[in-house]
Amino acid sequence: MNRTVFYLIPFICAFSCAQPEPKTTDADVIEEEAPARELLPPTAIERSATTGMNILGIIDSRPDLSIFRELLHVSYVEGIVENPTEYTVFAPTNAAFEALPKETLEEMRKPSGASMLRPIISLHIAQGVQNARAINSKVGNGKFEQKMVGGKMAVLSLRNGELYINEARIIETDLSGSNGTVHIVDKIVTSGN
């Protein structure tokens, strides 16, 4: 037993006698690494933060889109927006989903509801990148029909100076990612509107 103690003494000293390294906090690291940048409006900062992310990364980074993110997964549509093909996503806010009857939202969240949910979520995704300028150009002073990934058509329009997709108002535009663009909408895009 005495020999064991003698063998352990160098190890104990090495760990207990060593000079502790000065501790740095996350704030110290951030201060050292953060380059000075001019003050920008919040939307400009959010947009610059999306550089390099794909569409799914943009959606993941937004707490106000967490229900849409969850439903992308439940409906098995998330694979579409994380692949390198370019898409435009019209992402409803959590408030849009919370406006639904509670039972409806609960059914949408269940894996057994995937077949019912997939066509609804697909109405929020169009192939190709369409930033706000491109949409405005296509709409002009009227309407423009856009084919969505599920094969259904959605109507993009300009009303009182604001862009709409069917009855959903586009409230934030041009969150650009490596494989497309995300626009935030205030309602769930439904067909027949």
Contacts in CASP RR format, 6 or more apart in sequence:
PFRMAT RR
TARGET T0000
AUTHOR 0000-0000-0000
METHOD contacts of the structure
MODEL  1
MNRTVFYLIPFICAFSCAQPEPKTTDADVIEEEAPARELLPPTAIERSAT
TGMNILGIIDSRPDLSIFRELLHVSYVEGIVENPTEYTVFAPTNAAFEAL
PKETLEEMRKPSGASMLRPIISLHIAQGVQNARAINSKVGNGKFEQKMVG
GKMAVLSLRNGELYINEARIIETDLSGSNGTVHIVDKIVTSGN
40 48 0 8 1.000
43 172 0 8 1.000
46 175 0 8 1.000
47 174 0 8 1.000
47 175 0 8 1.000
47 176 0 8 1.000
49 61 0 8 1.000
50 57 0 8 1.000
50 58 0 8 1.000
50 61 0 8 1.000
50 175 0 8 1.000
50 176 0 8 1.000
50 177 0 8 1.000
51 176 0 8 1.000
51 177 0 8 1.000
52 177 0 8 1.000
52 178 0 8 1.000
53 61 0 8 1.000
53 177 0 8 1.000
53 178 0 8 1.000
54 81 0 8 1.000
54 82 0 8 1.000
54 177 0 8 1.000
54 178 0 8 1.000
54 179 0 8 1.000
54 180 0 8 1.000
55 81 0 8 1.000
55 82 0 8 1.000
55 87 0 8 1.000
55 89 0 8 1.000
55 177 0 8 1.000
55 179 0 8 1.000
55 180 0 8 1.000
55 181 0 8 1.000
55 182 0 8 1.000
56 69 0 8 1.000
56 72 0 8 1.000
56 78 0 8 1.000
56 79 0 8 1.000
56 81 0 8 1.000
56 82 0 8 1.000
58 175 0 8 1.000
58 177 0 8 1.000
58 182 0 8 1.000
59 65 0 8 1.000
59 68 0 8 1.000
59 69 0 8 1.000
59 72 0 8 1.000
59 81 0 8 1.000
59 89 0 8 1.000
59 91 0 8 1.000
59 182 0 8 1.000
60 69 0 8 1.000
62 91 0 8 1.000
62 184 0 8 1.000
63 94 0 8 1.000
64 93 0 8 1.000
64 94 0 8 1.000
64 95 0 8 1.000
64 184 0 8 1.000
65 91 0 8 1.000
65 92 0 8 1.000
65 93 0 8 1.000
65 94 0 8 1.000
65 184 0 8 1.000
66 94 0 8 1.000
67 92 0 8 1.000
67 94 0 8 1.000
67 97 0 8 1.000
67 98 0 8 1.000
67 105 0 8 1.000
68 91 0 8 1.000
68 92 0 8 1.000
68 93 0 8 1.000
68 94 0 8 1.000
68 97 0 8 1.000
68 124 0 8 1.000
70 109 0 8 1.000
71 97 0 8 1.000
71 108 0 8 1.000
71 109 0 8 1.000
71 117 0 8 1.000
71 121 0 8 1.000
72 78 0 8 1.000
72 81 0 8 1.000
72 121 0 8 1.000
74 108 0 8 1.000
74 109 0 8 1.000
74 110 0 8 1.000
74 111 0 8 1.000
74 113 0 8 1.000
74 114 0 8 1.000
74 117 0 8 1.000
75 114 0 8 1.000
75 117 0 8 1.000
75 118 0 8 1.000
75 120 0 8 1.000
75 121 0 8 1.000
76 114 0 8 1.000
76 118 0 8 1.000
77 118 0 8 1.000
77 121 0 8 1.000
77 122 0 8 1.000
77 125 0 8 1.000
80 87 0 8 1.000
80 125 0 8 1.000
80 149 0 8 1.000
81 87 0 8 1.000
81 89 0 8 1.000
81 125 0 8 1.000
81 179 0 8 1.000
82 179 0 8 1.000
83 179 0 8 1.000
84 178 0 8 1.000
84 179 0 8 1.000
85 127 0 8 1.000
85 128 0 8 1.000
85 179 0 8 1.000
86 127 0 8 1.000
86 128 0 8 1.000
86 129 0 8 1.000
86 179 0 8 1.000
86 180 0 8 1.000
87 125 0 8 1.000
87 126 0 8 1.000
87 127 0 8 1.000
87 128 0 8 1.000
87 129 0 8 1.000
87 149 0 8 1.000
87 179 0 8 1.000
87 180 0 8 1.000
88 125 0 8 1.000
88 126 0 8 1.000
88 127 0 8 1.000
88 128 0 8 1.000
88 129 0 8 1.000
88 130 0 8 1.000
88 180 0 8 1.000
88 181 0 8 1.000
88 182 0 8 1.000
88 183 0 8 1.000
89 124 0 8 1.000
89 125 0 8 1.000
89 180 0 8 1.000
89 181 0 8 1.000
89 182 0 8 1.000
89 183 0 8 1.000
90 124 0 8 1.000
90 125 0 8 1.000
90 126 0 8 1.000
90 165 0 8 1.000
90 168 0 8 1.000
90 170 0 8 1.000
90 183 0 8 1.000
90 185 0 8 1.000
90 189 0 8 1.000
91 124 0 8 1.000
91 182 0 8 1.000
91 183 0 8 1.000
91 184 0 8 1.000
91 185 0 8 1.000
92 124 0 8 1.000
92 168 0 8 1.000
92 184 0 8 1.000
92 185 0 8 1.000
92 186 0 8 1.000
92 187 0 8 1.000
92 188 0 8 1.000
92 189 0 8 1.000
93 171 0 8 1.000
93 184 0 8 1.000
93 185 0 8 1.000
93 186 0 8 1.000
95 186 0 8 1.000
96 168 0 8 1.000
96 185 0 8 1.000
96 186 0 8 1.000
96 187 0 8 1.000
96 188 0 8 1.000
97 105 0 8 1.000
97 108 0 8 1.000
97 188 0 8 1.000
98 105 0 8 1.000
99 187 0 8 1.000
100 108 0 8 1.000
100 188 0 8 1.000
107 113 0 8 1.000
107 116 0 8 1.000
108 116 0 8 1.000
108 117 0 8 1.000
108 120 0 8 1.000
119 150 0 8 1.000
119 152 0 8 1.000
120 188 0 8 1.000
120 190 0 8 1.000
122 148 0 8 1.000
122 149 0 8 1.000
122 150 0 8 1.000
122 151 0 8 1.000
122 152 0 8 1.000
123 148 0 8 1.000
123 150 0 8 1.000
123 152 0 8 1.000
123 154 0 8 1.000
123 189 0 8 1.000
123 190 0 8 1.000
123 191 0 8 1.000
124 148 0 8 1.000
124 185 0 8 1.000
124 189 0 8 1.000
125 148 0 8 1.000
125 149 0 8 1.000
125 150 0 8 1.000
126 146 0 8 1.000
126 147 0 8 1.000
126 148 0 8 1.000
126 149 0 8 1.000
126 154 0 8 1.000
127 147 0 8 1.000
127 149 0 8 1.000
128 180 0 8 1.000
129 180 0 8 1.000
129 181 0 8 1.000
130 138 0 8 1.000
130 146 0 8 1.000
130 181 0 8 1.000
131 173 0 8 1.000
131 174 0 8 1.000
131 176 0 8 1.000
131 181 0 8 1.000
132 163 0 8 1.000
132 170 0 8 1.000
132 173 0 8 1.000
132 174 0 8 1.000
132 183 0 8 1.000
135 144 0 8 1.000
135 156 0 8 1.000
135 163 0 8 1.000
135 170 0 8 1.000
136 158 0 8 1.000
136 163 0 8 1.000
138 144 0 8 1.000
138 156 0 8 1.000
139 156 0 8 1.000
139 157 0 8 1.000
139 158 0 8 1.000
139 163 0 8 1.000
140 158 0 8 1.000
141 158 0 8 1.000
142 157 0 8 1.000
142 158 0 8 1.000
143 155 0 8 1.000
143 156 0 8 1.000
143 157 0 8 1.000
144 155 0 8 1.000
144 156 0 8 1.000
144 157 0 8 1.000
145 153 0 8 1.000
145 154 0 8 1.000
145 155 0 8 1.000
145 156 0 8 1.000
146 153 0 8 1.000
146 154 0 8 1.000
146 155 0 8 1.000
146 156 0 8 1.000
146 165 0 8 1.000
147 153 0 8 1.000
148 154 0 8 1.000
152 191 0 8 1.000
154 165 0 8 1.000
154 166 0 8 1.000
154 189 0 8 1.000
154 191 0 8 1.000
155 164 0 8 1.000
155 165 0 8 1.000
155 166 0 8 1.000
155 193 0 8 1.000
156 163 0 8 1.000
156 164 0 8 1.000
156 165 0 8 1.000
157 163 0 8 1.000
157 164 0 8 1.000
158 164 0 8 1.000
162 169 0 8 1.000
162 170 0 8 1.000
163 169 0 8 1.000
163 170 0 8 1.000
163 173 0 8 1.000
163 183 0 8 1.000
164 170 0 8 1.000
165 183 0 8 1.000
165 185 0 8 1.000
165 189 0 8 1.000
166 189 0 8 1.000
166 190 0 8 1.000
166 191 0 8 1.000
166 192 0 8 1.000
166 193 0 8 1.000
167 187 0 8 1.000
167 190 0 8 1.000
167 193 0 8 1.000
168 185 0 8 1.000
168 186 0 8 1.000
168 187 0 8 1.000
168 188 0 8 1.000
168 189 0 8 1.000
169 185 0 8 1.000
169 186 0 8 1.000
169 187 0 8 1.000
170 183 0 8 1.000
170 184 0 8 1.000
170 185 0 8 1.000
171 184 0 8 1.000
171 185 0 8 1.000
171 186 0 8 1.000
172 183 0 8 1.000
172 184 0 8 1.000
173 183 0 8 1.000
173 184 0 8 1.000
174 181 0 8 1.000
174 183 0 8 1.000
175 181 0 8 1.000
175 182 0 8 1.000
175 183 0 8 1.000
175 184 0 8 1.000
END
